[in-house]
Amino acid sequence: MSAELPVSAPARLRSLLAGTADNALKIVHRGPHAVYVALPSADNRCVGVLGSAATAVPCGLRLATPTVGPLTGERAEVRAGVLHVDGVALPVRRVVDATVPAMPRVLDGGDPLRGIDATVAGELTALRLDPQHLDRVLGHGGGLTPLGDDVICGWLAQHRSLGVATPWADDVVRIARTRTTTLSATLLECAFHGEVIPEFAAWVAAHETDEPARAAELASVGHSSGAGLLYGARAALLHLSRKAAA
């Protein structure tokens, strides 16, 4: 009998794994706090195994320990709908909610860059975000999740929180599988379905007096990922407020 580490996960991820045929999987990233493996599909999707010190991305299985412990990411496979890493089974024992909440405050058409670190703000400005052509920033920036992709995730998730369809932007998710990293393409697909990290959900749910603190917490996630999410969400609010005023 193999060793077992119970995990928690969003319901959609649990269902995705349950429907995945037995297969050996490719490791796409490994570190002390997270291991990511690619799923056997043409959609360029992956699933993470996350210590509690890692960002709780909606495509991740969450451990109760800060690190991934003995899971070095040498090998991975799916067996009977359960992910195994280095011979350790990771069954989903608890479902967590990764759904973006409805925003309780009025549309905010203010500066999307407010409170964001000046260096990151310069990188965001250089992207020259165009609401009608989000694909132009797809894959722009370095890292596992390029900054342009973080912005698009924030944009899509903000629209989902308001129940606003994005027919002009949804094709970005489809083309991402060949235009960006595996993790980033997966997170874009999650944002399309309205699934977000806890810091983003907390910012969306915050009332006006709490918004600055929740915004600072979101902007501090990762090197620039949280700032990109915040900027994308605020840019969406600005775009929608301008449309409402027109």
C-alpha positions in Angstrom: 0.0 0.0 0.0 1.4 3.4 -1.0 1.9 6.3 1.3 -0.9 8.9 1.4 -1.1 12.6 2.0 -4.7 13.9 2.0 -5.2 17.3 0.2 -7.9 19.9 -0.3 -8.9 21.2 -3.7 -11.5 23.1 -5.6 -14.4 21.0 -6.8 -13.7 21.4 -10.5 -10.1 20.3 -10.1 -11.2 17.2 -8.1 -13.6 16.3 -10.9 -10.9 16.9 -13.5 -8.5 14.5 -11.8 -11.3 11.9 -11.3 -11.9 11.9 -15.0 -8.2 11.7 -16.0 -7.1 8.3 -17.4 -4.2 6.5 -15.7 -1.1 8.0 -17.1 2.5 9.0 -16.3 2.8 12.8 -16.0 5.5 15.3 -16.8 6.9 17.5 -14.1 6.9 21.1 -15.3 8.2 22.8 -12.1 9.5 21.8 -8.7 10.4 23.8 -5.6 10.3 23.5 -1.8 6.7 24.9 -1.7 5.1 23.6 -4.9 5.4 20.9 -7.6 3.5 21.3 -10.9 2.8 18.4 -13.3 1.3 18.6 -16.8 -1.9 16.7 -17.4 -2.2 14.3 -20.4 -4.3 16.5 -22.7 -4.0 18.9 -25.7 -5.2 21.8 -23.6 -1.7 22.5 -22.0 -3.0 22.3 -18.5 -1.3 21.4 -15.3 -2.1 20.7 -11.6 0.0 21.8 -8.6 0.8 20.3 -5.3 1.0 23.2 -2.9 2.4 23.6 0.5 0.5 26.2 2.6 3.3 28.7 2.1 2.7 28.6 -1.7 0.2 30.8 -3.5 -3.1 28.9 -3.3 -3.8 28.8 -7.1 -7.1 27.3 -8.1 -5.4 24.6 -10.1 -3.6 23.3 -7.0 -4.0 20.5 -4.5 -3.4 22.0 -1.1 -1.3 20.3 1.6 -1.6 21.1 5.3 2.2 21.6 5.6 4.1 24.7 4.6 6.3 22.8 2.1 5.8 19.8 -0.1 7.9 17.9 2.3 9.2 14.6 0.8 7.7 15.2 -2.6 10.8 16.2 -4.7 9.0 16.0 -8.0 11.0 13.2 -9.5 8.0 11.3 -11.0 4.2 11.7 -11.1 1.2 9.8 -12.4 -2.6 9.6 -12.1 -4.0 6.3 -10.9 -7.8 5.7 -10.5 -8.4 9.5 -10.5 -5.8 10.2 -7.8 -2.5 12.1 -8.4 0.6 10.3 -7.1 3.9 12.2 -6.8 7.1 10.2 -5.9 4.9 7.3 -4.9 2.7 9.2 -2.5 -1.0 9.3 -3.2 -2.7 12.7 -2.9 -6.5 12.0 -2.5 -8.8 15.0 -2.3 -10.5 14.8 1.1 -11.8 18.3 1.4 -13.3 20.7 -1.2 -12.4 24.4 -1.0 -14.2 27.3 -2.7 -12.0 29.1 -5.3 -15.0 31.0 -6.9 -14.7 34.7 -7.3 -17.4 36.4 -5.1 -19.8 39.1 -6.3 -18.3 42.6 -5.8 -20.3 44.5 -3.1 -19.0 48.0 -4.0 -19.9 50.3 -6.8 -17.8 50.3 -10.0 -14.5 52.1 -9.4 -13.1 54.0 -12.4 -10.0 55.3 -10.6 -6.3 54.8 -11.5 -5.6 51.0 -11.9 -2.0 51.6 -10.8 -2.7 53.2 -7.5 -0.7 51.6 -4.6 1.3 49.3 -7.0 5.1 49.4 -6.7 6.6 51.9 -9.1 8.9 49.3 -10.9 6.0 46.9 -11.5 3.7 49.9 -12.4 6.2 50.8 -15.1 6.1 47.2 -16.5 2.3 47.3 -16.4 2.2 50.6 -18.3 4.7 49.3 -20.9 2.2 46.5 -21.7 -0.1 49.1 -23.2 -3.2 47.1 -22.4 -6.0 47.3 -24.9 -9.4 46.0 -23.7 -10.4 45.0 -27.2 -7.1 43.2 -27.9 -6.1 41.3 -24.8 -4.2 38.8 -26.9 -1.5 41.5 -27.5 -0.3 41.1 -23.9 -0.6 37.3 -23.8 2.7 35.7 -22.8 4.5 39.1 -22.3 6.8 39.1 -19.3 9.0 36.5 -17.7 8.4 33.7 -15.2 5.9 30.8 -14.8 3.1 33.3 -15.1 4.1 36.2 -17.4 2.8 39.6 -16.2 0.6 40.1 -19.2 -1.2 36.8 -18.5 -1.7 37.9 -14.8 -3.4 41.0 -16.1 -5.7 39.1 -18.3 -6.6 36.7 -15.4 -7.6 39.7 -13.3 -9.6 41.2 -16.2 -11.5 38.0 -16.8 -12.1 37.2 -13.1 -13.4 40.7 -12.5 -15.9 40.4 -15.2 -17.0 37.0 -13.8 -17.5 38.7 -10.3 -19.9 41.1 -11.9 -21.6 38.6 -14.1 -20.5 40.3 -17.3 -19.8 38.2 -20.3 -16.5 38.7 -22.3 -17.2 37.3 -25.7 -14.5 39.4 -27.3 -11.8 38.1 -24.9 -12.7 34.5 -24.3 -10.7 33.3 -27.4 -7.5 34.4 -25.5 -8.0 31.3 -23.2 -8.2 29.1 -26.3 -5.0 30.4 -27.9 -3.1 30.6 -24.6 -2.3 26.9 -24.8 0.3 27.6 -27.6 1.3 31.2 -26.6 2.3 31.0 -23.0 3.5 28.7 -20.2 1.6 25.6 -19.1 0.8 27.1 -15.7 -0.2 30.4 -17.1 -2.5 28.8 -19.7 -4.1 26.8 -16.8 -4.7 29.9 -14.7 -6.2 31.7 -17.6 -8.6 28.8 -18.0 -9.4 29.0 -14.2 -10.1 32.8 -14.5 -12.4 32.1 -17.4 -14.4 29.9 -15.1 -14.3 32.5 -12.3 -11.7 30.7 -10.1 -9.2 32.8 -8.3 -6.6 32.9 -5.5 -7.8 33.7 -2.0 -6.2 37.2 -2.0 -8.1 38.2 -5.1 -11.3 36.9 -3.7 -10.7 38.9 -0.5 -10.1 42.1 -2.5 -13.2 41.6 -4.6 -15.3 41.0 -1.5 -13.9 43.9 0.5 -16.0 46.9 1.3 -14.7 50.4 0.5 -13.0 50.9 3.9 -11.2 47.6 3.7 -10.2 47.9 0.0 -6.8 49.5 0.4 -5.6 46.8 2.8 -6.9 44.0 0.7 -5.4 45.6 -2.4 -2.0 45.7 -0.7 -2.2 42.1 0.2 -3.1 41.1 -3.3 -0.3 43.2 -4.8 2.2 41.5 -2.6 1.6 38.0 -4.0 4.6 36.7 -5.9 7.1 39.0 -7.6 4.5 40.8 -9.7 1.6 38.3 -10.2 -0.6 39.8 -7.6 0.0 43.3 -8.9 -0.9 42.1 -12.4 -4.1 40.6 -11.2 -5.0 43.8 -9.3 -4.2 46.0 -12.3 -6.2 43.8 -14.7 -9.2 43.8 -12.4 -9.1 47.6 -11.9 -8.6 48.1 -15.6 -11.7 46.1 -16.2 -13.6 48.2 -13.7 -12.4 51.4 -15.4 -13.4 50.1 -18.8 -16.9 49.1 -17.5 -17.4 52.4 -15.8 -16.5 54.3 -19.0 -18.9 52.1 -21.0 -21.7 52.8 -18.4 -21.1 56.5 -18.6 -21.0 56.6 -22.4 
